[in-house]
Amino acid sequence: MSNPGATRFHALVLAGERRAGDPVAVAAGVAAKAFTPVAGREMVLRVLDALKNSPSVSGITLCGPRRDLLPGCPELLRWIESGEISWIEGGGSPSLSALAGLEPLSAATPVLITTADHALLRPDMIMHFCDGALRSGADAVAGLAEFARIAAAMPGTRRTVLRFRDAGYCGCNLYALMSPAGRGVVAHWRRGEESRKKPWRMIAELVGPAAALSYAAGRLSLDDGLDRLGRRLQLRARAVVLPFPEAAVDVDTPADLELAERLLAGPAAAR
């Protein structure tokens, strides 16, 4: 997998509902959060557009929303019925949805995981991340963006920040599973799902209490944290730091929706 241009990923898009009455869906008046219009287009379609137009992606599986909700997005339903994208029922959590999506895929297939609320996702972001994942030589890779860059581009924005010794980083809802060993991360992922907004607790659950103490003291670097995770799971874990601050924006709240609309109306929309 050392030649990025020769290797393509199967994409899993997680689109299940975390809870009933999601505030974004309620504010938009839609049946599922993924159907929320962002700059006039449902955000799940924006994500699928980016993946379909990326040379890094060879196929797409949408994990959720529930089948009875699909008529709420007629264009998506047409794509599913035509076989243009695959659809499976989402699980009760992102990790369970990812496990269900991985099951029919060959263990040799590199897999890109993202979410249906990644409304600002673009093909250049996907290519940058996938090429970096291939060059990393890792089994499992996460996409991150530096918080300093995010804060400069979007003053006042509220993001969950992983404050490592070397820098602060925000997640970009981009993950790559490059090997059978890498897929083992998904089962482990469930342990940190409920703590995703509390970095120190998430690190304790995923990597262990010693790492959490080191993190709380400001001594844990990003690479050290990934090395510890890799030793715990017997694999190589790495991160790709993306140069796109907007890659860290997911539409999780009405304020995020407003931010995404504003960014799409600005200079970033021209790229």
DRENGUNU-396577 format. One record per residue (C-alpha): residue number from 0; residue in three letters; x, y, z. Coordinates in steps of 0.5 Angstrom, whole numbers. Example, Ala and Ser with C-alpha at 12.3 -4.5 7.8 and 13.67 -1.06 7.14 Angstrom:
! residues 2
NODE, 0, ALA, 25, -9, 16
NODE, 1, SER, 27, -2, 14
***
This chain:
! residues 271
NODE, 0, MET, 0, 0, 0
NODE, 1, SER, 6, 5, -1
NODE, 2, ASN, 3, 8, -8
NODE, 3, PRO, -3, 12, -6
NODE, 4, GLY, -5, 13, -13
NODE, 5, ALA, -6, 6, -14
NODE, 6, THR, -10, 4, -8
NODE, 7, ARG, -17, 6, -7
NODE, 8, PHE, -21, 6, 0
NODE, 9, HIS, -28, 3, 1
NODE, 10, ALA, -32, 9, 5
NODE, 11, LEU, -37, 7, 11
NODE, 12, VAL, -41, 13, 12
NODE, 13, LEU, -44, 13, 19
NODE, 14, ALA, -51, 16, 19
NODE, 15, GLY, -55, 13, 25
NODE, 16, GLU, -59, 17, 30
NODE, 17, ARG, -55, 17, 37
NODE, 18, ARG, -62, 19, 40
NODE, 19, ALA, -69, 21, 39
NODE, 20, GLY, -70, 28, 38
NODE, 21, ASP, -64, 31, 36
NODE, 22, PRO, -63, 38, 36
NODE, 23, VAL, -61, 39, 29
NODE, 24, ALA, -66, 35, 26
NODE, 25, VAL, -72, 38, 31
NODE, 26, ALA, -69, 45, 29
NODE, 27, ALA, -69, 43, 21
NODE, 28, GLY, -76, 40, 22
NODE, 29, VAL, -73, 33, 18
NODE, 30, ALA, -74, 26, 20
NODE, 31, ALA, -67, 25, 21
NODE, 32, LYS, -61, 29, 23
NODE, 33, ALA, -57, 27, 16
NODE, 34, PHE, -63, 30, 12
NODE, 35, THR, -61, 37, 15
NODE, 36, PRO, -60, 42, 9
NODE, 37, VAL, -54, 46, 9
NODE, 38, ALA, -53, 51, 4
NODE, 39, GLY, -59, 48, 1
NODE, 40, ARG, -57, 41, 0
NODE, 41, GLU, -58, 35, 5
NODE, 42, MET, -51, 34, 9
NODE, 43, VAL, -51, 27, 8
NODE, 44, LEU, -52, 28, 0
NODE, 45, ARG, -46, 33, 1
NODE, 46, VAL, -42, 28, 4
NODE, 47, LEU, -44, 23, -1
NODE, 48, ASP, -42, 28, -7
NODE, 49, ALA, -35, 29, -4
NODE, 50, LEU, -34, 21, -3
NODE, 51, LYS, -37, 20, -10
NODE, 52, ASN, -32, 25, -13
NODE, 53, SER, -26, 23, -10
NODE, 54, PRO, -21, 19, -14
NODE, 55, SER, -19, 15, -7
NODE, 56, VAL, -26, 12, -6
NODE, 57, SER, -28, 6, -10
NODE, 58, GLY, -35, 4, -6
NODE, 59, ILE, -39, 7, -1
NODE, 60, THR, -44, 4, 4
NODE, 61, LEU, -48, 8, 8
NODE, 62, CYS, -50, 6, 15
NODE, 63, GLY, -57, 8, 17
NODE, 64, PRO, -61, 12, 18
NODE, 65, ARG, -67, 7, 19
NODE, 66, ARG, -70, 4, 12
NODE, 67, ASP, -77, 8, 14
NODE, 68, LEU, -74, 14, 15
NODE, 69, LEU, -71, 14, 8
NODE, 70, PRO, -77, 17, 4
NODE, 71, GLY, -75, 23, 7
NODE, 72, CYS, -69, 24, 3
NODE, 73, PRO, -72, 22, -4
NODE, 74, GLU, -65, 23, -8
NODE, 75, LEU, -61, 19, -3
NODE, 76, LEU, -67, 13, -4
NODE, 77, ARG, -66, 14, -11
NODE, 78, TRP, -58, 12, -10
NODE, 79, ILE, -60, 7, -6
NODE, 80, GLU, -65, 3, -10
NODE, 81, SER, -61, 4, -16
NODE, 82, GLY, -55, 1, -13
NODE, 83, GLU, -50, 7, -14
NODE, 84, ILE, -49, 7, -6
NODE, 85, SER, -50, 1, -1
NODE, 86, TRP, -54, 2, 5
NODE, 87, ILE, -55, -2, 11
NODE, 88, GLU, -59, -1, 18
NODE, 89, GLY, -54, 3, 23
NODE, 90, GLY, -53, 0, 29
NODE, 91, GLY, -54, 3, 36
NODE, 92, SER, -48, 7, 36
NODE, 93, PRO, -43, 9, 31
NODE, 94, SER, -38, 3, 33
NODE, 95, LEU, -44, -2, 32
NODE, 96, SER, -45, 1, 26
NODE, 97, ALA, -38, 1, 23
NODE, 98, LEU, -38, -6, 25
NODE, 99, ALA, -44, -8, 21
NODE, 100, GLY, -41, -4, 15
NODE, 101, LEU, -34, -8, 16
NODE, 102, GLU, -37, -15, 16
NODE, 103, PRO, -39, -16, 8
NODE, 104, LEU, -32, -12, 6
NODE, 105, SER, -26, -16, 5
NODE, 106, ALA, -20, -16, 10
NODE, 107, ALA, -15, -14, 5
NODE, 108, THR, -20, -7, 3
NODE, 109, PRO, -17, -1, 6
NODE, 110, VAL, -23, 3, 9
NODE, 111, LEU, -25, 10, 10
NODE, 112, ILE, -30, 12, 16
NODE, 113, THR, -33, 18, 16
NODE, 114, THR, -40, 21, 18
NODE, 115, ALA, -46, 24, 15
NODE, 116, ASP, -46, 30, 19
NODE, 117, HIS, -39, 32, 16
NODE, 118, ALA, -42, 37, 12
NODE, 119, LEU, -36, 41, 9
NODE, 120, LEU, -32, 35, 7
NODE, 121, ARG, -29, 36, 0
NODE, 122, PRO, -25, 31, -5
NODE, 123, ASP, -19, 35, -3
NODE, 124, MET, -19, 33, 4
NODE, 125, ILE, -21, 26, 3
NODE, 126, MET, -15, 25, -2
NODE, 127, HIS, -10, 29, 3
NODE, 128, PHE, -12, 24, 9
NODE, 129, CYS, -12, 18, 5
NODE, 130, ASP, -5, 19, 2
NODE, 131, GLY, -3, 20, 9
NODE, 132, ALA, -6, 14, 11
NODE, 133, LEU, -3, 10, 6
NODE, 134, ARG, 4, 13, 7
NODE, 135, SER, 4, 12, 15
NODE, 136, GLY, 5, 5, 14
NODE, 137, ALA, 0, 4, 20
NODE, 138, ASP, -6, -1, 21
NODE, 139, ALA, -11, 5, 24
NODE, 140, VAL, -11, 12, 22
NODE, 141, ALA, -14, 18, 25
NODE, 142, GLY, -15, 25, 22
NODE, 143, LEU, -14, 31, 26
NODE, 144, ALA, -13, 39, 25
NODE, 145, GLU, -9, 43, 30
NODE, 146, PHE, -13, 47, 34
NODE, 147, ALA, -9, 54, 33
NODE, 148, ARG, -11, 53, 26
NODE, 149, ILE, -18, 52, 27
NODE, 150, ALA, -18, 58, 32
NODE, 151, ALA, -15, 63, 27
NODE, 152, ALA, -20, 61, 22
NODE, 153, MET, -26, 61, 26
NODE, 154, PRO, -25, 65, 32
NODE, 155, GLY, -30, 64, 38
NODE, 156, THR, -32, 57, 35
NODE, 157, ARG, -33, 51, 40
NODE, 158, ARG, -29, 45, 39
NODE, 159, THR, -27, 39, 43
NODE, 160, VAL, -20, 40, 44
NODE, 161, LEU, -14, 34, 45
NODE, 162, ARG, -9, 38, 49
NODE, 163, PHE, -3, 34, 48
NODE, 164, ARG, 4, 37, 50
NODE, 165, ASP, 6, 39, 43
NODE, 166, ALA, 0, 42, 41
NODE, 167, GLY, -8, 42, 41
NODE, 168, TYR, -12, 38, 36
NODE, 169, CYS, -19, 37, 34
NODE, 170, GLY, -22, 31, 31
NODE, 171, CYS, -24, 31, 24
NODE, 172, ASN, -29, 25, 23
NODE, 173, LEU, -24, 21, 19
NODE, 174, TYR, -21, 15, 20
NODE, 175, ALA, -18, 9, 16
NODE, 176, LEU, -17, 2, 17
NODE, 177, MET, -11, -1, 13
NODE, 178, SER, -11, -8, 15
NODE, 179, PRO, -14, -13, 19
NODE, 180, ALA, -11, -11, 25
NODE, 181, GLY, -13, -4, 24
NODE, 182, ARG, -21, -7, 24
NODE, 183, GLY, -20, -9, 32
NODE, 184, VAL, -20, -1, 34
NODE, 185, VAL, -27, -1, 32
NODE, 186, ALA, -29, -6, 38
NODE, 187, HIS, -24, -2, 42
NODE, 188, TRP, -28, 4, 40
NODE, 189, ARG, -34, 3, 44
NODE, 190, ARG, -31, 4, 50
NODE, 191, GLY, -29, 11, 49
NODE, 192, GLU, -36, 13, 45
NODE, 193, GLU, -39, 16, 51
NODE, 194, SER, -33, 20, 53
NODE, 195, ARG, -32, 23, 47
NODE, 196, LYS, -33, 30, 49
NODE, 197, LYS, -29, 29, 55
NODE, 198, PRO, -22, 28, 53
NODE, 199, TRP, -18, 26, 59
NODE, 200, ARG, -24, 21, 61
NODE, 201, MET, -23, 18, 53
NODE, 202, ILE, -16, 17, 54
NODE, 203, ALA, -17, 13, 60
NODE, 204, GLU, -22, 9, 57
NODE, 205, LEU, -18, 8, 51
NODE, 206, VAL, -11, 8, 53
NODE, 207, GLY, -11, 7, 60
NODE, 208, PRO, -10, 11, 67
NODE, 209, ALA, -3, 12, 66
NODE, 210, ALA, -4, 15, 60
NODE, 211, ALA, -9, 20, 62
NODE, 212, LEU, -5, 22, 68
NODE, 213, SER, 0, 24, 63
NODE, 214, TYR, -5, 27, 59
NODE, 215, ALA, -8, 31, 65
NODE, 216, ALA, -1, 33, 67
NODE, 217, GLY, 1, 36, 60
NODE, 218, ARG, 7, 31, 59
NODE, 219, LEU, 3, 26, 54
NODE, 220, SER, 5, 28, 46
NODE, 221, LEU, 1, 26, 41
NODE, 222, ASP, 5, 20, 38
NODE, 223, ASP, 6, 18, 45
NODE, 224, GLY, -1, 17, 46
NODE, 225, LEU, -2, 13, 39
NODE, 226, ASP, 4, 9, 41
NODE, 227, ARG, 1, 7, 48
NODE, 228, LEU, -6, 5, 44
NODE, 229, GLY, -2, 1, 39
NODE, 230, ARG, 2, -3, 44
NODE, 231, ARG, -5, -4, 48
NODE, 232, LEU, -8, -6, 42
NODE, 233, GLN, -2, -10, 38
NODE, 234, LEU, -2, -5, 32
NODE, 235, ARG, 1, 1, 29
NODE, 236, ALA, -3, 7, 30
NODE, 237, ARG, -2, 14, 27
NODE, 238, ALA, -5, 21, 26
NODE, 239, VAL, -6, 25, 19
NODE, 240, VAL, -6, 32, 21
NODE, 241, LEU, -10, 36, 16
NODE, 242, PRO, -8, 43, 13
NODE, 243, PHE, -16, 44, 13
NODE, 244, PRO, -19, 47, 19
NODE, 245, GLU, -26, 47, 17
NODE, 246, ALA, -25, 39, 16
NODE, 247, ALA, -26, 39, 24
NODE, 248, VAL, -33, 42, 23
NODE, 249, ASP, -39, 37, 24
NODE, 250, VAL, -46, 39, 25
NODE, 251, ASP, -47, 37, 32
NODE, 252, THR, -51, 43, 34
NODE, 253, PRO, -55, 48, 31
NODE, 254, ALA, -49, 53, 32
NODE, 255, ASP, -45, 48, 28
NODE, 256, LEU, -50, 48, 23
NODE, 257, GLU, -50, 56, 23
NODE, 258, LEU, -42, 56, 22
NODE, 259, ALA, -43, 51, 17
NODE, 260, GLU, -47, 55, 13
NODE, 261, ARG, -43, 61, 14
NODE, 262, LEU, -37, 57, 12
NODE, 263, LEU, -40, 55, 5
NODE, 264, ALA, -42, 62, 4
NODE, 265, GLY, -35, 64, 4
NODE, 266, PRO, -28, 64, 1
NODE, 267, ALA, -28, 56, 3
NODE, 268, ALA, -34, 55, -2
NODE, 269, ALA, -30, 57, -8
NODE, 270, ARG, -25, 51, -7
***
